[in-house]
Amino acid sequence: MTIYQAQPSNIDVAQTEYRTFTPTNGIKAHYRDSADVNSGTHTKQADSLKFDLTYGFNEQILSKSVRFKLGNETFVDNTGTVLRNVDPGNGSGISSGQIHYGSGEIELASWTPGVANTLKLESLITTTDLPPINHVSFRTPVVPIRPGSLTVVIASVAHGQLTLRFNEDGVIETVQAHGRINYITGFVDIYFYTKTEMTEVNRSEIISQQWYDPLLEYSDGEKSYVNVPVWVLPDSVRYNAVAYTYIPLDSEILGLSATRLPLDGRVPIFRVGGIGIVSSSKSMDLLDHVAGKTYSLPDQRISWCELEDSAGVKVPFDMYVVDYDYGKFTLNGDFAVNALVPPFKAKYRYQDMGLIRDVQINGQITFTKPVTHNYEAENTIVGTALVIGEMQSRYTGKFVQQTWNSIWADEPTGAAISANYNDALYPIAITNQGAIQERWAIVFTTDTTSFKCIGEYTGELTIRGTTMSDYSPPNPVTGAPYFTIKKEGWGAGWVSGNVLRFNTVAANFPVWCIRTVKQSEPSVISDKFQIMLRGDIDRVI
């Protein structure tokens, strides 16, 4: 129920003739014989209260100038929003309604029931010299602005307080407000209007407005529209935003000279002639998990796939086989759930790699060839590739010395010895799968044929060798040997304590992995990331 103040709508002037009683007309009397008959009481619950502070005056109310009491509660205006019981310590109160500065009308949607309905106006300022506007432009004093952090609050003449929040792209699009912000420069531009269809009913009213111009009408489809201004108060504009502040880095802490780094810390990673990768990551839920069954993914020519259970635990890779060309995977015939928790999920990724032909300042990247997959914006990222080139493991720095002194030097120490290993005819065999970055020492033990193997970081291996057979200590990670020393390469003259030294170089590439996390409170207990190497192979047909 809504309660309105009584307002005269029209006045009729008429003359009425009153005459004395005449027997011709007679007298009619209406009465009831009991006071309880046909009587009753009805209680109505009002959902809002409306009253006009400027009744009889065509004046505009100034923002934050209204203060009144309703019963024992005090209400104040806060840029179009009416608050009650405001705490003087922090300025907070209970939002109770809104005020329309142009019409002077206040609409209360919240109040304490059961109190006296006496309205007492304590403060009110009106003006006739502050025309409203429908276009606001300003620049923030600090830049750049964090995307999605700008909020503008403004009081309108007819729609109360407007709270505008800009999206990540810097755009605000509501029924009354339309604008954008440049987060780099901090420039904000907002137009206030409502798109209104021109009809036979409202045309005469719109044409009579002072702002109307026939050039403002436009067509959208088969209908004609005009943007009706939404008038706002220029002195009521308030905004809130988060700006970035960049602190210069100490080169000693950073580990490199920060002279050529940009102030915002962002380094261009896309360059013409570089390698770019478009990647889309998706997942598919498995309805069952039947051993030996083949499952087809929604996409083909994938580059990566792995299975997880409902708890996020990875299914061992030896329990299924992936067909990357056709986007399929097959569970092994002996597939067993064991400690895993069904249902399972297949996570996969498909990619396109190409040479970058053009890079625009707006972020648009052009490749020298078209992509071969369909990509959706919500699950696709574009990055650059660190080109490593061909990699091959090898061994270097082979030499012998008289005794082992536990010093990992790349040159022999002490007196020379006659014994040696003939790696010219029988080179130490190294594989990409088994070799690691390590310095090795083959130290002869109690006799002239037995020896032990010690690594600088690996330590002494449990498996010992002899010159009578090939020595191939296994790498426990890959199952392939670290290296293989041929028995034919051992010459004569070895005695207890002699050392054969060499280094193995793994088929890897030195990369620094630096992950940057913005300063904030942690939102999750743990965090992790995964490194994936992309390799090209020669297919054998």
Phi, psi and omega in degrees: 000140180242131180256125178247150171287147178291130179228133178292132178263323177199163180233125177254128177262125182212159177248132180238131181260121179256131181236161178286167181296138174233143182297339182294317183280325181078176180235133176251130181239135177245132183207168172228148185268351180218136182286341184271349184277134176061031176240154180189170181236133180238132178253127180247133179263117180279135178266349176198157175240133180231137174205157187251122180278340183244038181299125180089358180232138177260069183231155182261136180278137176281144181298138176065026181252357187263134175211127180211166179240137174236108189070235179257007183255146181255133180243139178228158180265132177231083179054052176096342178256132180268122178249148176236154180053056182286133177281118181293343181286318183236358177077009181269149178206184181268123178292121188238352181164200181216161181236140177255108187294328183287318182266345182078009184273135176247134178237114180260128177252353183215129176201168180276119182288156174086001180266169179295143183267030179279125180257125180235116180275122181255333182207137177196129177234128178239163181210159173238006185247012181238086182291141177286166181228168176229020178214126182234131175224135177201167180235134179288144183288340181238134179224161353282162180265139177292128181304136178081006185257354184275130174230127179246131177242128183213147179264130177259160182287320187246349186240013180071207182281135176249127176249116187246127178240124181275143182277185183297333179274001179081026184241138170240127182218099177237185179294322183258336187239141181215118181188188180202166177228142171267106185295338180283313182267343181077016181273128182245135180222117185230131172251139181246116178194164174239133177286115187238132178283136177276117180235172178294335183284316186257357185298313183296323179292318181291320181296331181285350181287147183293331183279350187290140173216134180303335180289345181282344179285143179214161182255141175224100188076232180259006183247158179252136183230162172215144179272103181282123182299141170255110187280133180233162181266123184294332182277001182257004184288125173226149179216158177223132182208160177248124181250152177274140172233126186258128181261129179298139183270145176280123183298331179291322178285319183290328181092000177207163181289127181266013185297318185266002178284143178293157183296326181276001177078359181268130183247132178295130181248350179253124180226149177297131183092352178276175180260127177243150181231126172260125188227136177235125181252129182223177177213157179222129179279135177269126179285336178211181178214077183267127180298133180085354183276145178257132182245138181255131176278160179294344183233156178245174181052054181275162181249347183199144179202139174207156183253145176226153175269185184293340179267003180085008179278132182287137174285133180308138185295337181277007180259001177203160181237134184253133172258099187289328182294315185259004177065048181228158172215148184236128175286142180297157179296335179257025181300130180224144182291316182054239183273358180287158183242105176295162002280163183259161181224136177260120175257131183216169183213141171233151190218162168226133179242137181203171179274132182281124180263326184209144177229122180260157182292338178278003178097359180282132182239135180242132178261163179281352179216155180286155176284157186249008177232165172267131184238138174254144186296327186288341182232024184237139174231155178237130181218177177255162181249138172272107185282118183267325185087192181284142179233141179210131178287159182195172174238150183219168170064040180284132174202170179236155174212167192289314182222161179266119182252011179062022177252122184271079176255155180263014175224148182291150175237155179085189182286153179286153178237160182277334181288150179199169175248130185273085179274358175289318178266331183230073183296152177292126184277130181233138176239152178296329184285327187256335186289147175231168177280105188202155171249128187245148174229120175263109186250123178287142186260241191277344181227188186270001182237338184265145179209164175240161183241131181233133175251148182299317180253334181282331184084188181284130180280149181286334181272122178258166184230177179216152180288354182274352181212162178295144181246116182225081179292131185280146171276116186293342181281314185256342183085346177274155181290147173302318181194170176226120177260120181286140180293334182289343184278348182283126174270189181267168174097004180284138178229169181301132178100341178296154186229135168250120183247138173201162179243145173249138179249122183282160177275067178225177184229132182289118180227134173267122177259107180243117178254127182259128178239128180294150179294121180189172174282141181295134179263341177229159182289319183227160180215152182205162175216167185232138178257129180236129176265134179252124183234150175259143181230160174262116181281139177258116183266000000 
